[in-house]
Amino acid sequence: MCRFPCPYERWDLGPGESQVIAHCLKNAQRAVLDDAQGRQCARAHGIAVIGTLGIVLFAKRQGVIQAARPVLDTLRRSGMYLSDQILTEALRLIGE
């Protein structure tokens, strides 16, 4: 792993994370990343980060979805790792 000011290309990230970071550096946008190393790299380069959980909670708060739990349950069944503790706390924060 590389530390800032090391270029993101030298962080040994996957191609998806690298593409997201490259795009955000060129377009000054927030990165959607769940990978811990990708998030660390993005933050080291001054990029704001949000994860899948954050997007689902935001959608619930904005009224885009009626409930977060079904979406998060589907994501977990599809392979997204989300501990029971984090799930419970996230749902508590949005009143579910």
Secondary structure, DSSP 8 states (H G I E B T S, - for coil): ---TTS-GGGG---HHHHHHHHHHHHHT--EE---HHHHHHHHHTT--EE-HHHHHHHHHHTTSSS-SHHHHHHHHHTT----HHHHHHHHHHTT-
